[in-house]
Amino acid sequence: MNNNVLPQLIRRPEVIQLTGLSKSSLYNRINDGLFTPPISLGARAVAFVASEVDTVIQAMIEEQPPAEIRVLVSNLIQQRKKSA
């Protein structure tokens, strides 16, 4: 029996609501390596991995310094590649 749990995907409006960031602030954080980038769902659609968003939000709540959040984001992106 396969017990793999598929990751939950959430769209940008929900990420904005969860973080309280504006759209431009969210994308600035992504460009600065402070937030995980979305994945492509198709030609014009993207979504964020919910568990990654939760992890980054928790790091923000814990007031981790930007350098630590960059490492966290980098690790999350690497884990994506390993699980693919």
PDB file of N, CA, C and O in Angstrom:
ATOM      1  N   MET A   1       0.847  -1.183   0.000  1.00  0.00           N
ATOM      2  CA  MET A   1       0.000   0.000   0.000  1.00  0.00           C
ATOM      3  C   MET A   1       0.887   1.239   0.000  1.00  0.00           C
ATOM      4  O   MET A   1       1.880   1.296   0.725  1.00  0.00           O
ATOM      5  N   ASN A   2       0.536   2.211  -0.798  1.00  0.00           N
ATOM      6  CA  ASN A   2       1.325   3.425  -0.940  1.00  0.00           C
ATOM      7  C   ASN A   2       0.796   4.493   0.011  1.00  0.00           C
ATOM      8  O   ASN A   2      -0.348   4.931  -0.111  1.00  0.00           O
ATOM      9  N   ASN A   3       1.632   4.909   0.956  1.00  0.00           N
ATOM     10  CA  ASN A   3       1.225   5.900   1.951  1.00  0.00           C
ATOM     11  C   ASN A   3       1.739   7.289   1.631  1.00  0.00           C
ATOM     12  O   ASN A   3       1.751   8.155   2.506  1.00  0.00           O
ATOM     13  N   ASN A   4       2.167   7.526   0.386  1.00  0.00           N
ATOM     14  CA  ASN A   4       2.661   8.850   0.018  1.00  0.00           C
ATOM     15  C   ASN A   4       1.538   9.870   0.094  1.00  0.00           C
ATOM     16  O   ASN A   4       0.443   9.663  -0.430  1.00  0.00           O
ATOM     17  N   VAL A   5       1.836  10.963   0.751  1.00  0.00           N
ATOM     18  CA  VAL A   5       0.863  12.042   0.862  1.00  0.00           C
ATOM     19  C   VAL A   5       1.270  13.112  -0.139  1.00  0.00           C
ATOM     20  O   VAL A   5       2.401  13.596  -0.114  1.00  0.00           O
ATOM     21  N   LEU A   6       0.359  13.474  -1.007  1.00  0.00           N
ATOM     22  CA  LEU A   6       0.656  14.502  -1.991  1.00  0.00           C
ATOM     23  C   LEU A   6       0.681  15.869  -1.323  1.00  0.00           C
ATOM     24  O   LEU A   6      -0.138  16.155  -0.449  1.00  0.00           O
ATOM     25  N   PRO A   7       1.617  16.708  -1.736  1.00  0.00           N
ATOM     26  CA  PRO A   7       1.675  18.053  -1.142  1.00  0.00           C
ATOM     27  C   PRO A   7       0.440  18.866  -1.528  1.00  0.00           C
ATOM     28  O   PRO A   7      -0.098  18.751  -2.629  1.00  0.00           O
ATOM     29  N   GLN A   8       0.024  19.677  -0.590  1.00  0.00           N
ATOM     30  CA  GLN A   8      -1.104  20.562  -0.855  1.00  0.00           C
ATOM     31  C   GLN A   8      -0.561  21.829  -1.506  1.00  0.00           C
ATOM     32  O   GLN A   8       0.463  22.364  -1.081  1.00  0.00           O
ATOM     33  N   LEU A   9      -1.248  22.300  -2.529  1.00  0.00           N
ATOM     34  CA  LEU A   9      -0.856  23.512  -3.229  1.00  0.00           C
ATOM     35  C   LEU A   9      -1.858  24.618  -2.928  1.00  0.00           C
ATOM     36  O   LEU A   9      -3.065  24.385  -2.854  1.00  0.00           O
ATOM     37  N   ILE A  10      -1.328  25.826  -2.757  1.00  0.00           N
ATOM     38  CA  ILE A  10      -2.197  26.978  -2.518  1.00  0.00           C
ATOM     39  C   ILE A  10      -1.836  28.078  -3.499  1.00  0.00           C
ATOM     40  O   ILE A  10      -0.684  28.207  -3.913  1.00  0.00           O
ATOM     41  N   ARG A  11      -2.820  28.858  -3.859  1.00  0.00           N
ATOM     42  CA  ARG A  11      -2.616  29.919  -4.849  1.00  0.00           C
ATOM     43  C   ARG A  11      -2.167  31.201  -4.160  1.00  0.00           C
ATOM     44  O   ARG A  11      -2.276  31.344  -2.942  1.00  0.00           O
ATOM     45  N   ARG A  12      -1.662  32.124  -4.960  1.00  0.00           N
ATOM     46  CA  ARG A  12      -1.080  33.369  -4.448  1.00  0.00           C
ATOM     47  C   ARG A  12      -2.013  34.154  -3.523  1.00  0.00           C
ATOM     48  O   ARG A  12      -1.547  34.614  -2.481  1.00  0.00           O
ATOM     49  N   PRO A  13      -3.300  34.337  -3.835  1.00  0.00           N
ATOM     50  CA  PRO A  13      -4.139  35.113  -2.909  1.00  0.00           C
ATOM     51  C   PRO A  13      -4.158  34.548  -1.492  1.00  0.00           C
ATOM     52  O   PRO A  13      -4.194  35.304  -0.521  1.00  0.00           O
ATOM     53  N   GLU A  14      -4.132  33.229  -1.372  1.00  0.00           N
ATOM     54  CA  GLU A  14      -4.117  32.623  -0.037  1.00  0.00           C
ATOM     55  C   GLU A  14      -2.780  32.870   0.654  1.00  0.00           C
ATOM     56  O   GLU A  14      -2.744  33.110   1.861  1.00  0.00           O
ATOM     57  N   VAL A  15      -1.676  32.812  -0.101  1.00  0.00           N
ATOM     58  CA  VAL A  15      -0.349  33.091   0.476  1.00  0.00           C
ATOM     59  C   VAL A  15      -0.306  34.534   0.974  1.00  0.00           C
ATOM     60  O   VAL A  15       0.199  34.808   2.063  1.00  0.00           O
ATOM     61  N   ILE A  16      -0.833  35.441   0.179  1.00  0.00           N
ATOM     62  CA  ILE A  16      -0.873  36.851   0.574  1.00  0.00           C
ATOM     63  C   ILE A  16      -1.700  37.024   1.846  1.00  0.00           C
ATOM     64  O   ILE A  16      -1.322  37.779   2.742  1.00  0.00           O
ATOM     65  N   GLN A  17      -2.816  36.330   1.918  1.00  0.00           N
ATOM     66  CA  GLN A  17      -3.660  36.410   3.113  1.00  0.00           C
ATOM     67  C   GLN A  17      -2.945  35.825   4.329  1.00  0.00           C
ATOM     68  O   GLN A  17      -3.019  36.391   5.420  1.00  0.00           O
ATOM     69  N   LEU A  18      -2.259  34.708   4.152  1.00  0.00           N
ATOM     70  CA  LEU A  18      -1.564  34.061   5.279  1.00  0.00           C
ATOM     71  C   LEU A  18      -0.401  34.896   5.799  1.00  0.00           C
ATOM     72  O   LEU A  18      -0.158  34.951   7.005  1.00  0.00           O
ATOM     73  N   THR A  19       0.317  35.544   4.886  1.00  0.00           N
ATOM     74  CA  THR A  19       1.518  36.280   5.279  1.00  0.00           C
ATOM     75  C   THR A  19       1.247  37.741   5.617  1.00  0.00           C
ATOM     76  O   THR A  19       1.990  38.347   6.389  1.00  0.00           O
ATOM     77  N   GLY A  20       0.204  38.302   5.055  1.00  0.00           N
ATOM     78  CA  GLY A  20      -0.057  39.724   5.238  1.00  0.00           C
ATOM     79  C   GLY A  20       0.806  40.596   4.330  1.00  0.00           C
ATOM     80  O   GLY A  20       0.799  41.821   4.453  1.00  0.00           O
ATOM     81  N   LEU A  21       1.551  39.966   3.417  1.00  0.00           N
ATOM     82  CA  LEU A  21       2.392  40.699   2.490  1.00  0.00           C
ATOM     83  C   LEU A  21       1.576  41.140   1.271  1.00  0.00           C
ATOM     84  O   LEU A  21       0.579  40.511   0.916  1.00  0.00           O
ATOM     85  N   SER A  22       2.014  42.218   0.646  1.00  0.00           N
ATOM     86  CA  SER A  22       1.415  42.605  -0.631  1.00  0.00           C
ATOM     87  C   SER A  22       2.005  41.704  -1.715  1.00  0.00           C
ATOM     88  O   SER A  22       2.999  41.014  -1.489  1.00  0.00           O
ATOM     89  N   LYS A  23       1.384  41.719  -2.883  1.00  0.00           N
ATOM     90  CA  LYS A  23       1.880  40.917  -3.995  1.00  0.00           C
ATOM     91  C   LYS A  23       3.326  41.291  -4.327  1.00  0.00           C
ATOM     92  O   LYS A  23       4.165  40.412  -4.521  1.00  0.00           O
ATOM     93  N   SER A  24       3.614  42.583  -4.393  1.00  0.00           N
ATOM     94  CA  SER A  24       4.973  43.007  -4.744  1.00  0.00           C
ATOM     95  C   SER A  24       5.968  42.648  -3.635  1.00  0.00           C
ATOM     96  O   SER A  24       7.100  42.266  -3.932  1.00  0.00           O
ATOM     97  N   SER A  25       5.573  42.762  -2.382  1.00  0.00           N
ATOM     98  CA  SER A  25       6.467  42.379  -1.274  1.00  0.00           C
ATOM     99  C   SER A  25       6.740  40.881  -1.295  1.00  0.00           C
ATOM    100  O   SER A  25       7.861  40.450  -1.025  1.00  0.00           O
ATOM    101  N   LEU A  26       5.732  40.092  -1.612  1.00  0.00           N
ATOM    102  CA  LEU A  26       5.918  38.645  -1.708  1.00  0.00           C
ATOM    103  C   LEU A  26       6.950  38.324  -2.779  1.00  0.00           C
ATOM    104  O   LEU A  26       7.874  37.546  -2.539  1.00  0.00           O
ATOM    105  N   TYR A  27       6.799  38.918  -3.957  1.00  0.00           N
ATOM    106  CA  TYR A  27       7.730  38.629  -5.040  1.00  0.00           C
ATOM    107  C   TYR A  27       9.113  39.228  -4.781  1.00  0.00           C
ATOM    108  O   TYR A  27      10.111  38.672  -5.241  1.00  0.00           O
ATOM    109  N   ASN A  28       9.196  40.332  -4.066  1.00  0.00           N
ATOM    110  CA  ASN A  28      10.506  40.852  -3.656  1.00  0.00           C
ATOM    111  C   ASN A  28      11.208  39.861  -2.746  1.00  0.00           C
ATOM    112  O   ASN A  28      12.410  39.629  -2.881  1.00  0.00           O
ATOM    113  N   ARG A  29      10.452  39.272  -1.809  1.00  0.00           N
ATOM    114  CA  ARG A  29      11.028  38.271  -0.901  1.00  0.00           C
ATOM    115  C   ARG A  29      11.488  37.035  -1.682  1.00  0.00           C
ATOM    116  O   ARG A  29      12.544  36.473  -1.393  1.00  0.00           O
ATOM    117  N   ILE A  30      10.702  36.623  -2.657  1.00  0.00           N
ATOM    118  CA  ILE A  30      11.089  35.475  -3.491  1.00  0.00           C
ATOM    119  C   ILE A  30      12.400  35.798  -4.218  1.00  0.00           C
ATOM    120  O   ILE A  30      13.321  34.981  -4.234  1.00  0.00           O
ATOM    121  N   ASN A  31      12.479  36.976  -4.811  1.00  0.00           N
ATOM    122  CA  ASN A  31      13.682  37.374  -5.546  1.00  0.00           C
ATOM    123  C   ASN A  31      14.897  37.509  -4.634  1.00  0.00           C
ATOM    124  O   ASN A  31      16.028  37.298  -5.072  1.00  0.00           O
ATOM    125  N   ASP A  32      14.672  37.859  -3.372  1.00  0.00           N
ATOM    126  CA  ASP A  32      15.760  37.999  -2.396  1.00  0.00           C
ATOM    127  C   ASP A  32      16.114  36.675  -1.712  1.00  0.00           C
ATOM    128  O   ASP A  32      17.018  36.629  -0.878  1.00  0.00           O
ATOM    129  N   GLY A  33      15.399  35.595  -2.065  1.00  0.00           N
ATOM    130  CA  GLY A  33      15.662  34.288  -1.463  1.00  0.00           C
ATOM    131  C   GLY A  33      15.065  34.129  -0.080  1.00  0.00           C
ATOM    132  O   GLY A  33      15.475  33.252   0.680  1.00  0.00           O
ATOM    133  N   LEU A  34      14.088  34.981   0.254  1.00  0.00           N
ATOM    134  CA  LEU A  34      13.482  34.954   1.585  1.00  0.00           C
ATOM    135  C   LEU A  34      12.111  34.278   1.603  1.00  0.00           C
ATOM    136  O   LEU A  34      11.445  34.249   2.638  1.00  0.00           O
ATOM    137  N   PHE A  35      11.694  33.740   0.469  1.00  0.00           N
ATOM    138  CA  PHE A  35      10.420  33.033   0.395  1.00  0.00           C
ATOM    139  C   PHE A  35      10.532  32.030  -0.745  1.00  0.00           C
ATOM    140  O   PHE A  35      11.169  32.311  -1.760  1.00  0.00           O
ATOM    141  N   THR A  36       9.920  30.866  -0.585  1.00  0.00           N
ATOM    142  CA  THR A  36      10.001  29.851  -1.631  1.00  0.00           C
ATOM    143  C   THR A  36       9.206  30.280  -2.857  1.00  0.00           C
ATOM    144  O   THR A  36       8.106  30.820  -2.730  1.00  0.00           O
ATOM    145  N   PRO A  37       9.755  30.043  -4.035  1.00  0.00           N
ATOM    146  CA  PRO A  37       9.042  30.414  -5.251  1.00  0.00           C
ATOM    147  C   PRO A  37       7.891  29.450  -5.527  1.00  0.00           C
ATOM    148  O   PRO A  37       7.885  28.319  -5.041  1.00  0.00           O
ATOM    149  N   PRO A  38       6.930  29.908  -6.304  1.00  0.00           N
ATOM    150  CA  PRO A  38       5.822  29.022  -6.666  1.00  0.00           C
ATOM    151  C   PRO A  38       6.279  27.996  -7.697  1.00  0.00           C
ATOM    152  O   PRO A  38       7.343  28.131  -8.302  1.00  0.00           O
ATOM    153  N   ILE A  39       5.458  26.974  -7.885  1.00  0.00           N
ATOM    154  CA  ILE A  39       5.701  25.991  -8.937  1.00  0.00           C
ATOM    155  C   ILE A  39       4.711  26.253 -10.065  1.00  0.00           C
ATOM    156  O   ILE A  39       3.627  26.793  -9.843  1.00  0.00           O
ATOM    157  N   SER A  40       5.090  25.873 -11.252  1.00  0.00           N
ATOM    158  CA  SER A  40       4.237  26.082 -12.414  1.00  0.00           C
ATOM    159  C   SER A  40       3.163  24.998 -12.483  1.00  0.00           C
ATOM    160  O   SER A  40       3.447  23.810 -12.327  1.00  0.00           O
ATOM    161  N   LEU A  41       1.944  25.427 -12.716  1.00  0.00           N
ATOM    162  CA  LEU A  41       0.838  24.488 -12.912  1.00  0.00           C
ATOM    163  C   LEU A  41       0.465  24.386 -14.380  1.00  0.00           C
ATOM    164  O   LEU A  41      -0.285  23.497 -14.783  1.00  0.00           O
ATOM    165  N   GLY A  42       0.987  25.292 -15.162  1.00  0.00           N
ATOM    166  CA  GLY A  42       0.672  25.340 -16.582  1.00  0.00           C
ATOM    167  C   GLY A  42       1.228  26.617 -17.170  1.00  0.00           C
ATOM    168  O   GLY A  42       2.076  27.277 -16.567  1.00  0.00           O
ATOM    169  N   ALA A  43       0.751  26.958 -18.340  1.00  0.00           N
ATOM    170  CA  ALA A  43       1.285  28.114 -19.055  1.00  0.00           C
ATOM    171  C   ALA A  43       1.096  29.426 -18.291  1.00  0.00           C
ATOM    172  O   ALA A  43       1.957  30.304 -18.349  1.00  0.00           O
ATOM    173  N   ARG A  44      -0.018  29.563 -17.580  1.00  0.00           N
ATOM    174  CA  ARG A  44      -0.289  30.832 -16.906  1.00  0.00           C
ATOM    175  C   ARG A  44      -0.748  30.664 -15.469  1.00  0.00           C
ATOM    176  O   ARG A  44      -1.412  31.545 -14.925  1.00  0.00           O
ATOM    177  N   ALA A  45      -0.406  29.555 -14.855  1.00  0.00           N
ATOM    178  CA  ALA A  45      -0.872  29.311 -13.489  1.00  0.00           C
ATOM    179  C   ALA A  45       0.273  28.798 -12.627  1.00  0.00           C
ATOM    180  O   ALA A  45       1.057  27.945 -13.044  1.00  0.00           O
ATOM    181  N   VAL A  46       0.351  29.338 -11.416  1.00  0.00           N
ATOM    182  CA  VAL A  46       1.345  28.886 -10.446  1.00  0.00           C
ATOM    183  C   VAL A  46       0.659  28.664  -9.106  1.00  0.00           C
ATOM    184  O   VAL A  46      -0.440  29.161  -8.859  1.00  0.00           O
ATOM    185  N   ALA A  47       1.331  27.907  -8.251  1.00  0.00           N
ATOM    186  CA  ALA A  47       0.844  27.682  -6.888  1.00  0.00           C
ATOM    187  C   ALA A  47       2.053  27.476  -5.983  1.00  0.00           C
ATOM    188  O   ALA A  47       3.148  27.153  -6.444  1.00  0.00           O
ATOM    189  N   PHE A  48       1.836  27.667  -4.711  1.00  0.00           N
ATOM    190  CA  PHE A  48       2.879  27.500  -3.709  1.00  0.00           C
ATOM    191  C   PHE A  48       2.630  26.193  -2.965  1.00  0.00           C
ATOM    192  O   PHE A  48       1.483  25.779  -2.794  1.00  0.00           O
ATOM    193  N   VAL A  49       3.704  25.546  -2.526  1.00  0.00           N
ATOM    194  CA  VAL A  49       3.596  24.322  -1.728  1.00  0.00           C
ATOM    195  C   VAL A  49       3.257  24.758  -0.297  1.00  0.00           C
ATOM    196  O   VAL A  49       4.032  25.468   0.343  1.00  0.00           O
ATOM    197  N   ALA A  50       2.106  24.329   0.189  1.00  0.00           N
ATOM    198  CA  ALA A  50       1.585  24.796   1.481  1.00  0.00           C
ATOM    199  C   ALA A  50       2.553  24.535   2.629  1.00  0.00           C
ATOM    200  O   ALA A  50       2.721  25.393   3.495  1.00  0.00           O
ATOM    201  N   SER A  51       3.187  23.377   2.653  1.00  0.00           N
ATOM    202  CA  SER A  51       4.103  23.057   3.762  1.00  0.00           C
ATOM    203  C   SER A  51       5.315  23.983   3.761  1.00  0.00           C
ATOM    204  O   SER A  51       5.823  24.344   4.823  1.00  0.00           O
ATOM    205  N   GLU A  52       5.781  24.369   2.574  1.00  0.00           N
ATOM    206  CA  GLU A  52       6.902  25.302   2.485  1.00  0.00           C
ATOM    207  C   GLU A  52       6.492  26.686   2.984  1.00  0.00           C
ATOM    208  O   GLU A  52       7.244  27.346   3.701  1.00  0.00           O
ATOM    209  N   VAL A  53       5.299  27.112   2.600  1.00  0.00           N
ATOM    210  CA  VAL A  53       4.788  28.407   3.058  1.00  0.00           C
ATOM    211  C   VAL A  53       4.685  28.410   4.578  1.00  0.00           C
ATOM    212  O   VAL A  53       5.094  29.370   5.230  1.00  0.00           O
ATOM    213  N   ASP A  54       4.141  27.343   5.136  1.00  0.00           N
ATOM    214  CA  ASP A  54       4.017  27.238   6.602  1.00  0.00           C
ATOM    215  C   ASP A  54       5.385  27.308   7.281  1.00  0.00           C
ATOM    216  O   ASP A  54       5.533  27.955   8.318  1.00  0.00           O
ATOM    217  N   THR A  55       6.374  26.649   6.702  1.00  0.00           N
ATOM    218  CA  THR A  55       7.716  26.639   7.288  1.00  0.00           C
ATOM    219  C   THR A  55       8.338  28.030   7.275  1.00  0.00           C
ATOM    220  O   THR A  55       8.937  28.457   8.262  1.00  0.00           O
ATOM    221  N   VAL A  56       8.196  28.732   6.160  1.00  0.00           N
ATOM    222  CA  VAL A  56       8.760  30.081   6.065  1.00  0.00           C
ATOM    223  C   VAL A  56       8.021  31.038   7.006  1.00  0.00           C
ATOM    224  O   VAL A  56       8.648  31.878   7.650  1.00  0.00           O
ATOM    225  N   ILE A  57       6.715  30.918   7.085  1.00  0.00           N
ATOM    226  CA  ILE A  57       5.948  31.766   8.005  1.00  0.00           C
ATOM    227  C   ILE A  57       6.399  31.519   9.442  1.00  0.00           C
ATOM    228  O   ILE A  57       6.553  32.466  10.213  1.00  0.00           O
ATOM    229  N   GLN A  58       6.609  30.266   9.803  1.00  0.00           N
ATOM    230  CA  GLN A  58       7.071  29.945  11.159  1.00  0.00           C
ATOM    231  C   GLN A  58       8.429  30.592  11.425  1.00  0.00           C
ATOM    232  O   GLN A  58       8.665  31.107  12.518  1.00  0.00           O
ATOM    233  N   ALA A  59       9.311  30.568  10.447  1.00  0.00           N
ATOM    234  CA  ALA A  59      10.625  31.210  10.599  1.00  0.00           C
ATOM    235  C   ALA A  59      10.470  32.717  10.788  1.00  0.00           C
ATOM    236  O   ALA A  59      11.206  33.326  11.564  1.00  0.00           O
ATOM    237  N   MET A  60       9.520  33.314  10.085  1.00  0.00           N
ATOM    238  CA  MET A  60       9.260  34.748  10.238  1.00  0.00           C
ATOM    239  C   MET A  60       8.726  35.041  11.642  1.00  0.00           C
ATOM    240  O   MET A  60       9.121  36.024  12.270  1.00  0.00           O
ATOM    241  N   ILE A  61       7.829  34.184  12.128  1.00  0.00           N
ATOM    242  CA  ILE A  61       7.272  34.365  13.468  1.00  0.00           C
ATOM    243  C   ILE A  61       8.381  34.268  14.516  1.00  0.00           C
ATOM    244  O   ILE A  61       8.395  35.017  15.493  1.00  0.00           O
ATOM    245  N   GLU A  62       9.308  33.337  14.298  1.00  0.00           N
ATOM    246  CA  GLU A  62      10.424  33.150  15.233  1.00  0.00           C
ATOM    247  C   GLU A  62      11.485  34.242  15.096  1.00  0.00           C
ATOM    248  O   GLU A  62      12.486  34.234  15.813  1.00  0.00           O
ATOM    249  N   GLU A  63      11.262  35.181  14.173  1.00  0.00           N
ATOM    250  CA  GLU A  63      12.164  36.309  13.928  1.00  0.00           C
ATOM    251  C   GLU A  63      13.577  35.848  13.591  1.00  0.00           C
ATOM    252  O   GLU A  63      14.564  36.436  14.034  1.00  0.00           O
ATOM    253  N   GLN A  64      13.650  34.785  12.797  1.00  0.00           N
ATOM    254  CA  GLN A  64      14.958  34.335  12.339  1.00  0.00           C
ATOM    255  C   GLN A  64      15.565  35.401  11.434  1.00  0.00           C
ATOM    256  O   GLN A  64      14.839  36.052  10.683  1.00  0.00           O
ATOM    257  N   PRO A  65      16.869  35.590  11.491  1.00  0.00           N
ATOM    258  CA  PRO A  65      17.512  36.595  10.642  1.00  0.00           C
ATOM    259  C   PRO A  65      17.411  36.208   9.163  1.00  0.00           C
ATOM    260  O   PRO A  65      17.269  35.031   8.833  1.00  0.00           O
ATOM    261  N   PRO A  66      17.484  37.196   8.284  1.00  0.00           N
ATOM    262  CA  PRO A  66      17.369  36.916   6.848  1.00  0.00           C
ATOM    263  C   PRO A  66      18.343  35.848   6.351  1.00  0.00           C
ATOM    264  O   PRO A  66      17.975  35.039   5.500  1.00  0.00           O
ATOM    265  N   ALA A  67      19.557  35.827   6.853  1.00  0.00           N
ATOM    266  CA  ALA A  67      20.527  34.821   6.409  1.00  0.00           C
ATOM    267  C   ALA A  67      20.039  33.405   6.711  1.00  0.00           C
ATOM    268  O   ALA A  67      20.214  32.501   5.895  1.00  0.00           O
ATOM    269  N   GLU A  68      19.432  33.214   7.870  1.00  0.00           N
ATOM    270  CA  GLU A  68      18.917  31.884   8.231  1.00  0.00           C
ATOM    271  C   GLU A  68      17.706  31.521   7.380  1.00  0.00           C
ATOM    272  O   GLU A  68      17.541  30.364   6.994  1.00  0.00           O
ATOM    273  N   ILE A  69      16.864  32.501   7.089  1.00  0.00           N
ATOM    274  CA  ILE A  69      15.685  32.236   6.249  1.00  0.00           C
ATOM    275  C   ILE A  69      16.129  31.880   4.829  1.00  0.00           C
ATOM    276  O   ILE A  69      15.527  31.013   4.195  1.00  0.00           O
ATOM    277  N   ARG A  70      17.178  32.542   4.321  1.00  0.00           N
ATOM    278  CA  ARG A  70      17.698  32.205   2.990  1.00  0.00           C
ATOM    279  C   ARG A  70      18.174  30.750   2.945  1.00  0.00           C
ATOM    280  O   ARG A  70      17.921  30.039   1.973  1.00  0.00           O
ATOM    281  N   VAL A  71      18.859  30.319   3.992  1.00  0.00           N
ATOM    282  CA  VAL A  71      19.324  28.929   4.060  1.00  0.00           C
ATOM    283  C   VAL A  71      18.117  27.989   4.110  1.00  0.00           C
ATOM    284  O   VAL A  71      18.092  26.968   3.423  1.00  0.00           O
ATOM    285  N   LEU A  72      17.137  28.330   4.911  1.00  0.00           N
ATOM    286  CA  LEU A  72      15.917  27.525   5.018  1.00  0.00           C
ATOM    287  C   LEU A  72      15.236  27.401   3.660  1.00  0.00           C
ATOM    288  O   LEU A  72      14.867  26.303   3.244  1.00  0.00           O
ATOM    289  N   VAL A  73      15.072  28.523   2.974  1.00  0.00           N
ATOM    290  CA  VAL A  73      14.416  28.524   1.655  1.00  0.00           C
ATOM    291  C   VAL A  73      15.222  27.675   0.672  1.00  0.00           C
ATOM    292  O   VAL A  73      14.655  26.890  -0.087  1.00  0.00           O
ATOM    293  N   SER A  74      16.528  27.834   0.689  1.00  0.00           N
ATOM    294  CA  SER A  74      17.387  27.047  -0.197  1.00  0.00           C
ATOM    295  C   SER A  74      17.224  25.555   0.076  1.00  0.00           C
ATOM    296  O   SER A  74      17.145  24.758  -0.859  1.00  0.00           O
ATOM    297  N   ASN A  75      17.173  25.176   1.347  1.00  0.00           N
ATOM    298  CA  ASN A  75      16.983  23.768   1.715  1.00  0.00           C
ATOM    299  C   ASN A  75      15.624  23.244   1.255  1.00  0.00           C
ATOM    300  O   ASN A  75      15.517  22.113   0.781  1.00  0.00           O
ATOM    301  N   LEU A  76      14.594  24.065   1.396  1.00  0.00           N
ATOM    302  CA  LEU A  76      13.255  23.650   0.949  1.00  0.00           C
ATOM    303  C   LEU A  76      13.226  23.420  -0.558  1.00  0.00           C
ATOM    304  O   LEU A  76      12.600  22.474  -1.036  1.00  0.00           O
ATOM    305  N   ILE A  77      13.899  24.279  -1.294  1.00  0.00           N
ATOM    306  CA  ILE A  77      13.944  24.119  -2.758  1.00  0.00           C
ATOM    307  C   ILE A  77      14.717  22.865  -3.127  1.00  0.00           C
ATOM    308  O   ILE A  77      14.326  22.152  -4.050  1.00  0.00           O
ATOM    309  N   GLN A  78      15.803  22.584  -2.426  1.00  0.00           N
ATOM    310  CA  GLN A  78      16.571  21.359  -2.680  1.00  0.00           C
ATOM    311  C   GLN A  78      15.735  20.115  -2.379  1.00  0.00           C
ATOM    312  O   GLN A  78      15.804  19.127  -3.110  1.00  0.00           O
ATOM    313  N   GLN A  79      14.948  20.163  -1.307  1.00  0.00           N
ATOM    314  CA  GLN A  79      14.083  19.021  -0.976  1.00  0.00           C
ATOM    315  C   GLN A  79      13.055  18.781  -2.066  1.00  0.00           C
ATOM    316  O   GLN A  79      12.692  17.634  -2.328  1.00  0.00           O
ATOM    317  N   ARG A  80      12.582  19.836  -2.705  1.00  0.00           N
ATOM    318  CA  ARG A  80      11.653  19.702  -3.828  1.00  0.00           C
ATOM    319  C   ARG A  80      12.278  18.867  -4.927  1.00  0.00           C
ATOM    320  O   ARG A  80      11.649  17.966  -5.480  1.00  0.00           O
ATOM    321  N   LYS A  81      13.519  19.180  -5.232  1.00  0.00           N
ATOM    322  CA  LYS A  81      14.209  18.501  -6.327  1.00  0.00           C
ATOM    323  C   LYS A  81      14.461  17.039  -5.999  1.00  0.00           C
ATOM    324  O   LYS A  81      14.422  16.191  -6.890  1.00  0.00           O
ATOM    325  N   LYS A  82      14.719  16.732  -4.727  1.00  0.00           N
ATOM    326  CA  LYS A  82      14.972  15.350  -4.326  1.00  0.00           C
ATOM    327  C   LYS A  82      13.708  14.511  -4.365  1.00  0.00           C
ATOM    328  O   LYS A  82      13.763  13.321  -4.672  1.00  0.00           O
ATOM    329  N   SER A  83      12.574  15.115  -4.058  1.00  0.00           N
ATOM    330  CA  SER A  83      11.328  14.356  -3.991  1.00  0.00           C
ATOM    331  C   SER A  83      10.639  14.243  -5.346  1.00  0.00           C
ATOM    332  O   SER A  83       9.630  13.551  -5.478  1.00  0.00           O
ATOM    333  N   ALA A  84      11.175  14.913  -6.340  1.00  0.00           N
ATOM    334  CA  ALA A  84      10.558  14.886  -7.669  1.00  0.00           C
ATOM    335  C   ALA A  84      10.860  13.594  -8.407  1.00  0.00           C
ATOM    336  O   ALA A  84      10.414  13.412  -9.540  1.00  0.00           O
TER     337      ALA A  84
END
